[in-house]
Amino acid sequence: MMVAIDTDLDKQCLIATVRDEVALGGKEVIHALKKRVEVYLTALSEAMIKEYMDFGSRWNNREALLARGD
């Protein structure tokens, strides 16, 4: 099954909520959602790494480098 991956951070928060859900009712619905989320997580991990792996140059990180004393 091909899954469209969306790296939007707000949508990831919703996925994390479903994954970590403790159902007080409607357990069948939550269980079905959790199964769908688990399939999505591996592909999402790969997409997030590809999208955010460029941390920029040292010049872009100069404030952090200065704060650390590098």
PDB file with SEQRES, HELIX, SHEET and CRYST1 records, atoms N, CA, C and O in Angstrom:
SEQRES   1 A   70  MET MET VAL ALA ILE ASP THR ASP LEU ASP LYS GLN CYS          
SEQRES   2 A   70  LEU ILE ALA THR VAL ARG ASP GLU VAL ALA LEU GLY GLY          
SEQRES   3 A   70  LYS GLU VAL ILE HIS ALA LEU LYS LYS ARG VAL GLU VAL          
SEQRES   4 A   70  TYR LEU THR ALA LEU SER GLU ALA MET ILE LYS GLU TYR          
SEQRES   5 A   70  MET ASP PHE GLY SER ARG TRP ASN ASN ARG GLU ALA LEU          
SEQRES   6 A   70  LEU ALA ARG GLY ASP                                          
HELIX    1 AA1 LEU A    9  ARG A   19  1                                  11    
HELIX    2 AA2 LYS A   27  TYR A   52  1                                  26    
HELIX    3 AA3 ARG A   62  ARG A   68  1                                   7    
CRYST1    1.000    1.000    1.000  90.00  90.00  90.00 P 1           1          
ATOM      1  N   MET A   1       0.845  -1.180   0.000  1.00  0.00           N  
ATOM      2  CA  MET A   1       0.000   0.000   0.000  1.00  0.00           C  
ATOM      3  C   MET A   1       0.888   1.240   0.000  1.00  0.00           C  
ATOM      4  O   MET A   1       1.762   1.374   0.857  1.00  0.00           O  
ATOM      5  N   MET A   2       0.676   2.136  -0.940  1.00  0.00           N  
ATOM      6  CA  MET A   2       1.440   3.373  -1.035  1.00  0.00           C  
ATOM      7  C   MET A   2       0.805   4.409  -0.120  1.00  0.00           C  
ATOM      8  O   MET A   2      -0.402   4.644  -0.170  1.00  0.00           O  
ATOM      9  N   VAL A   3       1.625   5.020   0.708  1.00  0.00           N  
ATOM     10  CA  VAL A   3       1.137   6.000   1.669  1.00  0.00           C  
ATOM     11  C   VAL A   3       1.770   7.336   1.339  1.00  0.00           C  
ATOM     12  O   VAL A   3       2.988   7.423   1.180  1.00  0.00           O  
ATOM     13  N   ALA A   4       0.960   8.380   1.232  1.00  0.00           N  
ATOM     14  CA  ALA A   4       1.481   9.726   1.020  1.00  0.00           C  
ATOM     15  C   ALA A   4       2.027  10.225   2.357  1.00  0.00           C  
ATOM     16  O   ALA A   4       1.328  10.213   3.370  1.00  0.00           O  
ATOM     17  N   ILE A   5       3.267  10.655   2.344  1.00  0.00           N  
ATOM     18  CA  ILE A   5       3.933  11.090   3.573  1.00  0.00           C  
ATOM     19  C   ILE A   5       3.865  12.610   3.680  1.00  0.00           C  
ATOM     20  O   ILE A   5       4.250  13.318   2.750  1.00  0.00           O  
ATOM     21  N   ASP A   6       3.384  13.104   4.793  1.00  0.00           N  
ATOM     22  CA  ASP A   6       3.284  14.528   5.054  1.00  0.00           C  
ATOM     23  C   ASP A   6       4.123  14.829   6.290  1.00  0.00           C  
ATOM     24  O   ASP A   6       3.844  14.313   7.372  1.00  0.00           O  
ATOM     25  N   THR A   7       5.144  15.657   6.136  1.00  0.00           N  
ATOM     26  CA  THR A   7       6.056  15.948   7.242  1.00  0.00           C  
ATOM     27  C   THR A   7       5.634  17.169   8.059  1.00  0.00           C  
ATOM     28  O   THR A   7       6.423  17.686   8.851  1.00  0.00           O  
ATOM     29  N   ASP A   8       4.412  17.627   7.874  1.00  0.00           N  
ATOM     30  CA  ASP A   8       3.890  18.755   8.639  1.00  0.00           C  
ATOM     31  C   ASP A   8       3.938  18.420  10.140  1.00  0.00           C  
ATOM     32  O   ASP A   8       3.434  17.381  10.564  1.00  0.00           O  
ATOM     33  N   LEU A   9       4.539  19.295  10.923  1.00  0.00           N  
ATOM     34  CA  LEU A   9       4.743  19.017  12.350  1.00  0.00           C  
ATOM     35  C   LEU A   9       3.438  18.942  13.133  1.00  0.00           C  
ATOM     36  O   LEU A   9       3.335  18.154  14.073  1.00  0.00           O  
ATOM     37  N   ASP A  10       2.440  19.743  12.769  1.00  0.00           N  
ATOM     38  CA  ASP A  10       1.150  19.664  13.458  1.00  0.00           C  
ATOM     39  C   ASP A  10       0.483  18.308  13.219  1.00  0.00           C  
ATOM     40  O   ASP A  10      -0.108  17.731  14.132  1.00  0.00           O  
ATOM     41  N   LYS A  11       0.582  17.811  11.999  1.00  0.00           N  
ATOM     42  CA  LYS A  11      -0.006  16.509  11.692  1.00  0.00           C  
ATOM     43  C   LYS A  11       0.738  15.388  12.419  1.00  0.00           C  
ATOM     44  O   LYS A  11       0.134  14.389  12.809  1.00  0.00           O  
ATOM     45  N   GLN A  12       2.053  15.559  12.600  1.00  0.00           N  
ATOM     46  CA  GLN A  12       2.815  14.564  13.349  1.00  0.00           C  
ATOM     47  C   GLN A  12       2.369  14.509  14.802  1.00  0.00           C  
ATOM     48  O   GLN A  12       2.351  13.437  15.409  1.00  0.00           O  
ATOM     49  N   CYS A  13       2.012  15.649  15.359  1.00  0.00           N  
ATOM     50  CA  CYS A  13       1.499  15.662  16.735  1.00  0.00           C  
ATOM     51  C   CYS A  13       0.208  14.858  16.834  1.00  0.00           C  
ATOM     52  O   CYS A  13      -0.011  14.144  17.813  1.00  0.00           O  
ATOM     53  N   LEU A  14      -0.641  14.974  15.824  1.00  0.00           N  
ATOM     54  CA  LEU A  14      -1.876  14.187  15.821  1.00  0.00           C  
ATOM     55  C   LEU A  14      -1.574  12.697  15.734  1.00  0.00           C  
ATOM     56  O   LEU A  14      -2.210  11.890  16.414  1.00  0.00           O  
ATOM     57  N   ILE A  15      -0.605  12.331  14.899  1.00  0.00           N  
ATOM     58  CA  ILE A  15      -0.220  10.922  14.769  1.00  0.00           C  
ATOM     59  C   ILE A  15       0.328  10.398  16.091  1.00  0.00           C  
ATOM     60  O   ILE A  15       0.009   9.284  16.507  1.00  0.00           O  
ATOM     61  N   ALA A  16       1.156  11.210  16.750  1.00  0.00           N  
ATOM     62  CA  ALA A  16       1.714  10.798  18.039  1.00  0.00           C  
ATOM     63  C   ALA A  16       0.609  10.614  19.071  1.00  0.00           C  
ATOM     64  O   ALA A  16       0.682   9.717  19.911  1.00  0.00           O  
ATOM     65  N   THR A  17      -0.413  11.461  19.011  1.00  0.00           N  
ATOM     66  CA  THR A  17      -1.541  11.337  19.929  1.00  0.00           C  
ATOM     67  C   THR A  17      -2.263  10.016  19.724  1.00  0.00           C  
ATOM     68  O   THR A  17      -2.609   9.333  20.688  1.00  0.00           O  
ATOM     69  N   VAL A  18      -2.487   9.660  18.469  1.00  0.00           N  
ATOM     70  CA  VAL A  18      -3.144   8.383  18.171  1.00  0.00           C  
ATOM     71  C   VAL A  18      -2.277   7.226  18.650  1.00  0.00           C  
ATOM     72  O   VAL A  18      -2.774   6.286  19.270  1.00  0.00           O  
ATOM     73  N   ARG A  19      -0.987   7.294  18.362  1.00  0.00           N  
ATOM     74  CA  ARG A  19      -0.077   6.210  18.734  1.00  0.00           C  
ATOM     75  C   ARG A  19      -0.033   5.998  20.242  1.00  0.00           C  
ATOM     76  O   ARG A  19       0.025   4.859  20.706  1.00  0.00           O  
ATOM     77  N   ASP A  20      -0.060   7.079  21.005  1.00  0.00           N  
ATOM     78  CA  ASP A  20       0.082   6.998  22.461  1.00  0.00           C  
ATOM     79  C   ASP A  20      -1.258   6.976  23.193  1.00  0.00           C  
ATOM     80  O   ASP A  20      -1.296   7.003  24.423  1.00  0.00           O  
ATOM     81  N   GLU A  21      -2.344   6.926  22.445  1.00  0.00           N  
ATOM     82  CA  GLU A  21      -3.696   6.963  22.992  1.00  0.00           C  
ATOM     83  C   GLU A  21      -3.969   5.823  23.966  1.00  0.00           C  
ATOM     84  O   GLU A  21      -3.583   4.679  23.724  1.00  0.00           O  
ATOM     85  N   VAL A  22      -4.626   6.142  25.050  1.00  0.00           N  
ATOM     86  CA  VAL A  22      -5.169   5.140  25.960  1.00  0.00           C  
ATOM     87  C   VAL A  22      -6.680   5.305  25.871  1.00  0.00           C  
ATOM     88  O   VAL A  22      -7.245   6.263  26.398  1.00  0.00           O  
ATOM     89  N   ALA A  23      -7.317   4.372  25.207  1.00  0.00           N  
ATOM     90  CA  ALA A  23      -8.752   4.493  24.927  1.00  0.00           C  
ATOM     91  C   ALA A  23      -9.588   4.240  26.171  1.00  0.00           C  
ATOM     92  O   ALA A  23      -9.405   3.248  26.876  1.00  0.00           O  
ATOM     93  N   LEU A  24     -10.503   5.155  26.419  1.00  0.00           N  
ATOM     94  CA  LEU A  24     -11.477   4.964  27.494  1.00  0.00           C  
ATOM     95  C   LEU A  24     -12.758   4.346  26.944  1.00  0.00           C  
ATOM     96  O   LEU A  24     -13.563   3.780  27.684  1.00  0.00           O  
ATOM     97  N   GLY A  25     -12.923   4.464  25.655  1.00  0.00           N  
ATOM     98  CA  GLY A  25     -14.076   3.891  24.966  1.00  0.00           C  
ATOM     99  C   GLY A  25     -13.759   3.808  23.486  1.00  0.00           C  
ATOM    100  O   GLY A  25     -12.795   4.415  23.021  1.00  0.00           O  
ATOM    101  N   GLY A  26     -14.557   3.066  22.749  1.00  0.00           N  
ATOM    102  CA  GLY A  26     -14.322   2.944  21.319  1.00  0.00           C  
ATOM    103  C   GLY A  26     -12.992   2.294  20.998  1.00  0.00           C  
ATOM    104  O   GLY A  26     -12.306   2.703  20.062  1.00  0.00           O  
ATOM    105  N   LYS A  27     -12.627   1.286  21.768  1.00  0.00           N  
ATOM    106  CA  LYS A  27     -11.307   0.661  21.624  1.00  0.00           C  
ATOM    107  C   LYS A  27     -11.072   0.082  20.239  1.00  0.00           C  
ATOM    108  O   LYS A  27      -9.934   0.062  19.770  1.00  0.00           O  
ATOM    109  N   GLU A  28     -12.118  -0.387  19.575  1.00  0.00           N  
ATOM    110  CA  GLU A  28     -11.949  -0.961  18.242  1.00  0.00           C  
ATOM    111  C   GLU A  28     -11.493   0.115  17.255  1.00  0.00           C  
ATOM    112  O   GLU A  28     -10.635  -0.133  16.408  1.00  0.00           O  
ATOM    113  N   VAL A  29     -12.070   1.301  17.372  1.00  0.00           N  
ATOM    114  CA  VAL A  29     -11.709   2.407  16.484  1.00  0.00           C  
ATOM    115  C   VAL A  29     -10.264   2.827  16.734  1.00  0.00           C  
ATOM    116  O   VAL A  29      -9.499   3.016  15.789  1.00  0.00           O  
ATOM    117  N   ILE A  30      -9.896   2.971  17.977  1.00  0.00           N  
ATOM    118  CA  ILE A  30      -8.531   3.384  18.321  1.00  0.00           C  
ATOM    119  C   ILE A  30      -7.529   2.321  17.870  1.00  0.00           C  
ATOM    120  O   ILE A  30      -6.472   2.658  17.337  1.00  0.00           O  
ATOM    121  N   HIS A  31      -7.845   1.058  18.074  1.00  0.00           N  
ATOM    122  CA  HIS A  31      -6.953  -0.022  17.651  1.00  0.00           C  
ATOM    123  C   HIS A  31      -6.731   0.028  16.141  1.00  0.00           C  
ATOM    124  O   HIS A  31      -5.605  -0.146  15.675  1.00  0.00           O  
ATOM    125  N   ALA A  32      -7.796   0.264  15.374  1.00  0.00           N  
ATOM    126  CA  ALA A  32      -7.675   0.358  13.918  1.00  0.00           C  
ATOM    127  C   ALA A  32      -6.805   1.550  13.514  1.00  0.00           C  
ATOM    128  O   ALA A  32      -5.986   1.446  12.602  1.00  0.00           O  
ATOM    129  N   LEU A  33      -6.988   2.681  14.197  1.00  0.00           N  
ATOM    130  CA  LEU A  33      -6.161   3.860  13.902  1.00  0.00           C  
ATOM    131  C   LEU A  33      -4.696   3.604  14.237  1.00  0.00           C  
ATOM    132  O   LEU A  33      -3.807   4.004  13.484  1.00  0.00           O  
ATOM    133  N   LYS A  34      -4.441   2.941  15.360  1.00  0.00           N  
ATOM    134  CA  LYS A  34      -3.062   2.635  15.747  1.00  0.00           C  
ATOM    135  C   LYS A  34      -2.381   1.751  14.710  1.00  0.00           C  
ATOM    136  O   LYS A  34      -1.201   1.943  14.418  1.00  0.00           O  
ATOM    137  N   LYS A  35      -3.104   0.790  14.152  1.00  0.00           N  
ATOM    138  CA  LYS A  35      -2.528  -0.070  13.120  1.00  0.00           C  
ATOM    139  C   LYS A  35      -2.156   0.742  11.890  1.00  0.00           C  
ATOM    140  O   LYS A  35      -1.113   0.500  11.282  1.00  0.00           O  
ATOM    141  N   ARG A  36      -3.004   1.713  11.511  1.00  0.00           N  
ATOM    142  CA  ARG A  36      -2.702   2.557  10.359  1.00  0.00           C  
ATOM    143  C   ARG A  36      -1.494   3.448  10.632  1.00  0.00           C  
ATOM    144  O   ARG A  36      -0.668   3.655   9.743  1.00  0.00           O  
ATOM    145  N   VAL A  37      -1.384   3.971  11.837  1.00  0.00           N  
ATOM    146  CA  VAL A  37      -0.274   4.847  12.200  1.00  0.00           C  
ATOM    147  C   VAL A  37       1.051   4.085  12.182  1.00  0.00           C  
ATOM    148  O   VAL A  37       2.058   4.620  11.716  1.00  0.00           O  
ATOM    149  N   GLU A  38       1.070   2.859  12.676  1.00  0.00           N  
ATOM    150  CA  GLU A  38       2.313   2.082  12.726  1.00  0.00           C  
ATOM    151  C   GLU A  38       2.907   1.890  11.333  1.00  0.00           C  
ATOM    152  O   GLU A  38       4.124   1.956  11.163  1.00  0.00           O  
ATOM    153  N   VAL A  39       2.059   1.655  10.342  1.00  0.00           N  
ATOM    154  CA  VAL A  39       2.534   1.499   8.963  1.00  0.00           C  
ATOM    155  C   VAL A  39       3.162   2.802   8.484  1.00  0.00           C  
ATOM    156  O   VAL A  39       4.148   2.791   7.748  1.00  0.00           O  
ATOM    157  N   TYR A  40       2.595   3.903   8.899  1.00  0.00           N  
ATOM    158  CA  TYR A  40       3.030   5.225   8.455  1.00  0.00           C  
ATOM    159  C   TYR A  40       4.345   5.662   9.097  1.00  0.00           C  
ATOM    160  O   TYR A  40       5.107   6.408   8.483  1.00  0.00           O  
ATOM    161  N   LEU A  41       4.622   5.215  10.314  1.00  0.00           N  
ATOM    162  CA  LEU A  41       5.755   5.748  11.071  1.00  0.00           C  
ATOM    163  C   LEU A  41       7.111   5.498  10.423  1.00  0.00           C  
ATOM    164  O   LEU A  41       7.958   6.390  10.438  1.00  0.00           O  
ATOM    165  N   THR A  42       7.343   4.334   9.862  1.00  0.00           N  
ATOM    166  CA  THR A  42       8.635   4.054   9.229  1.00  0.00           C  
ATOM    167  C   THR A  42       8.861   4.981   8.045  1.00  0.00           C  
ATOM    168  O   THR A  42       9.929   5.577   7.912  1.00  0.00           O  
ATOM    169  N   ALA A  43       7.864   5.100   7.193  1.00  0.00           N  
ATOM    170  CA  ALA A  43       7.983   5.981   6.032  1.00  0.00           C  
ATOM    171  C   ALA A  43       8.134   7.436   6.466  1.00  0.00           C  
ATOM    172  O   ALA A  43       8.880   8.195   5.847  1.00  0.00           O  
ATOM    173  N   LEU A  44       7.432   7.827   7.524  1.00  0.00           N  
ATOM    174  CA  LEU A  44       7.538   9.192   8.034  1.00  0.00           C  
ATOM    175  C   LEU A  44       8.943   9.452   8.564  1.00  0.00           C  
ATOM    176  O   LEU A  44       9.498  10.525   8.328  1.00  0.00           O  
ATOM    177  N   SER A  45       9.519   8.506   9.265  1.00  0.00           N  
ATOM    178  CA  SER A  45      10.879   8.666   9.781  1.00  0.00           C  
ATOM    179  C   SER A  45      11.860   8.941   8.653  1.00  0.00           C  
ATOM    180  O   SER A  45      12.693   9.842   8.745  1.00  0.00           O  
ATOM    181  N   GLU A  46      11.753   8.165   7.602  1.00  0.00           N  
ATOM    182  CA  GLU A  46      12.641   8.343   6.455  1.00  0.00           C  
ATOM    183  C   GLU A  46      12.432   9.702   5.794  1.00  0.00           C  
ATOM    184  O   GLU A  46      13.401  10.371   5.436  1.00  0.00           O  
ATOM    185  N   ALA A  47      11.179  10.113   5.629  1.00  0.00           N  
ATOM    186  CA  ALA A  47      10.878  11.404   5.007  1.00  0.00           C  
ATOM    187  C   ALA A  47      11.381  12.564   5.858  1.00  0.00           C  
ATOM    188  O   ALA A  47      11.891  13.549   5.323  1.00  0.00           O  
ATOM    189  N   MET A  48      11.244  12.458   7.181  1.00  0.00           N  
ATOM    190  CA  MET A  48      11.713  13.522   8.077  1.00  0.00           C  
ATOM    191  C   MET A  48      13.225  13.666   8.029  1.00  0.00           C  
ATOM    192  O   MET A  48      13.746  14.781   8.016  1.00  0.00           O  
ATOM    193  N   ILE A  49      13.923  12.550   8.002  1.00  0.00           N  
ATOM    194  CA  ILE A  49      15.383  12.598   7.928  1.00  0.00           C  
ATOM    195  C   ILE A  49      15.810  13.277   6.634  1.00  0.00           C  
ATOM    196  O   ILE A  49      16.690  14.138   6.640  1.00  0.00           O  
ATOM    197  N   LYS A  50      15.189  12.892   5.529  1.00  0.00           N  
ATOM    198  CA  LYS A  50      15.537  13.493   4.237  1.00  0.00           C  
ATOM    199  C   LYS A  50      15.231  14.979   4.206  1.00  0.00           C  
ATOM    200  O   LYS A  50      16.007  15.759   3.655  1.00  0.00           O  
ATOM    201  N   GLU A  51      14.105  15.384   4.792  1.00  0.00           N  
ATOM    202  CA  GLU A  51      13.718  16.791   4.754  1.00  0.00           C  
ATOM    203  C   GLU A  51      14.560  17.673   5.670  1.00  0.00           C  
ATOM    204  O   GLU A  51      14.878  18.808   5.317  1.00  0.00           O  
ATOM    205  N   TYR A  52      14.919  17.163   6.830  1.00  0.00           N  
ATOM    206  CA  TYR A  52      15.577  18.003   7.830  1.00  0.00           C  
ATOM    207  C   TYR A  52      17.037  17.657   8.096  1.00  0.00           C  
ATOM    208  O   TYR A  52      17.603  18.141   9.076  1.00  0.00           O  
ATOM    209  N   MET A  53      17.666  16.834   7.252  1.00  0.00           N  
ATOM    210  CA  MET A  53      19.039  16.430   7.537  1.00  0.00           C  
ATOM    211  C   MET A  53      20.056  17.521   7.222  1.00  0.00           C  
ATOM    212  O   MET A  53      21.197  17.441   7.678  1.00  0.00           O  
ATOM    213  N   ASP A  54      19.673  18.531   6.461  1.00  0.00           N  
ATOM    214  CA  ASP A  54      20.593  19.628   6.181  1.00  0.00           C  
ATOM    215  C   ASP A  54      20.484  20.650   7.306  1.00  0.00           C  
ATOM    216  O   ASP A  54      19.515  21.405   7.382  1.00  0.00           O  
ATOM    217  N   PHE A  55      21.481  20.664   8.171  1.00  0.00           N  
ATOM    218  CA  PHE A  55      21.481  21.593   9.299  1.00  0.00           C  
ATOM    219  C   PHE A  55      22.058  22.948   8.929  1.00  0.00           C  
ATOM    220  O   PHE A  55      22.169  23.834   9.776  1.00  0.00           O  
ATOM    221  N   GLY A  56      22.422  23.107   7.678  1.00  0.00           N  
ATOM    222  CA  GLY A  56      22.987  24.370   7.230  1.00  0.00           C  
ATOM    223  C   GLY A  56      24.481  24.413   7.477  1.00  0.00           C  
ATOM    224  O   GLY A  56      25.078  23.462   7.980  1.00  0.00           O  
ATOM    225  N   SER A  57      25.055  25.516   7.117  1.00  0.00           N  
ATOM    226  CA  SER A  57      26.491  25.681   7.295  1.00  0.00           C  
ATOM    227  C   SER A  57      26.802  26.126   8.719  1.00  0.00           C  
ATOM    228  O   SER A  57      25.903  26.442   9.498  1.00  0.00           O  
ATOM    229  N   ARG A  58      28.054  26.143   9.032  1.00  0.00           N  
ATOM    230  CA  ARG A  58      28.449  26.616  10.365  1.00  0.00           C  
ATOM    231  C   ARG A  58      28.047  28.064  10.566  1.00  0.00           C  
ATOM    232  O   ARG A  58      27.744  28.475  11.686  1.00  0.00           O  
ATOM    233  N   TRP A  59      28.042  28.838   9.496  1.00  0.00           N  
ATOM    234  CA  TRP A  59      27.651  30.238   9.612  1.00  0.00           C  
ATOM    235  C   TRP A  59      26.196  30.342  10.061  1.00  0.00           C  
ATOM    236  O   TRP A  59      25.864  31.195  10.884  1.00  0.00           O  
ATOM    237  N   ASN A  60      25.331  29.486   9.533  1.00  0.00           N  
ATOM    238  CA  ASN A  60      23.926  29.512   9.935  1.00  0.00           C  
ATOM    239  C   ASN A  60      23.755  29.099  11.393  1.00  0.00           C  
ATOM    240  O   ASN A  60      22.776  29.483  12.034  1.00  0.00           O  
ATOM    241  N   ASN A  61      24.679  28.335  11.911  1.00  0.00           N  
ATOM    242  CA  ASN A  61      24.607  27.856  13.294  1.00  0.00           C  
ATOM    243  C   ASN A  61      25.516  28.632  14.233  1.00  0.00           C  
ATOM    244  O   ASN A  61      25.826  28.167  15.329  1.00  0.00           O  
ATOM    245  N   ARG A  62      25.935  29.793  13.812  1.00  0.00           N  
ATOM    246  CA  ARG A  62      26.943  30.529  14.588  1.00  0.00           C  
ATOM    247  C   ARG A  62      26.500  30.866  15.997  1.00  0.00           C  
ATOM    248  O   ARG A  62      27.319  30.848  16.916  1.00  0.00           O  
ATOM    249  N   GLU A  63      25.210  31.176  16.194  1.00  0.00           N  
ATOM    250  CA  GLU A  63      24.741  31.518  17.532  1.00  0.00           C  
ATOM    251  C   GLU A  63      24.890  30.328  18.481  1.00  0.00           C  
ATOM    252  O   GLU A  63      25.327  30.491  19.620  1.00  0.00           O  
ATOM    253  N   ALA A  64      24.527  29.135  18.013  1.00  0.00           N  
ATOM    254  CA  ALA A  64      24.671  27.931  18.844  1.00  0.00           C  
ATOM    255  C   ALA A  64      26.138  27.637  19.102  1.00  0.00           C  
ATOM    256  O   ALA A  64      26.515  27.255  20.210  1.00  0.00           O  
ATOM    257  N   LEU A  65      26.973  27.815  18.072  1.00  0.00           N  
ATOM    258  CA  LEU A  65      28.398  27.563  18.246  1.00  0.00           C  
ATOM    259  C   LEU A  65      29.010  28.536  19.248  1.00  0.00           C  
ATOM    260  O   LEU A  65      29.841  28.142  20.066  1.00  0.00           O  
ATOM    261  N   LEU A  66      28.608  29.791  19.188  1.00  0.00           N  
ATOM    262  CA  LEU A  66      29.107  30.780  20.142  1.00  0.00           C  
ATOM    263  C   LEU A  66      28.648  30.450  21.570  1.00  0.00           C  
ATOM    264  O   LEU A  66      29.426  30.543  22.520  1.00  0.00           O  
ATOM    265  N   ALA A  67      27.392  30.071  21.700  1.00  0.00           N  
ATOM    266  CA  ALA A  67      26.860  29.737  23.015  1.00  0.00           C  
ATOM    267  C   ALA A  67      27.579  28.562  23.643  1.00  0.00           C  
ATOM    268  O   ALA A  67      27.752  28.511  24.860  1.00  0.00           O  
ATOM    269  N   ARG A  68      28.002  27.606  22.805  1.00  0.00           N  
ATOM    270  CA  ARG A  68      28.721  26.425  23.306  1.00  0.00           C  
ATOM    271  C   ARG A  68      30.217  26.688  23.471  1.00  0.00           C  
ATOM    272  O   ARG A  68      30.939  25.886  24.064  1.00  0.00           O  
ATOM    273  N   GLY A  69      30.667  27.814  22.940  1.00  0.00           N  
ATOM    274  CA  GLY A  69      32.095  28.122  23.048  1.00  0.00           C  
ATOM    275  C   GLY A  69      32.934  27.439  21.970  1.00  0.00           C  
ATOM    276  O   GLY A  69      34.144  27.289  22.138  1.00  0.00           O  
ATOM    277  N   ASP A  70      32.315  27.027  20.873  1.00  0.00           N  
ATOM    278  CA  ASP A  70      33.054  26.376  19.777  1.00  0.00           C  
ATOM    279  C   ASP A  70      33.723  27.399  18.885  1.00  0.00           C  
ATOM    280  O   ASP A  70      34.386  27.032  17.915  1.00  0.00           O  
TER     281      ASP A  70                                                      
END                                                                             
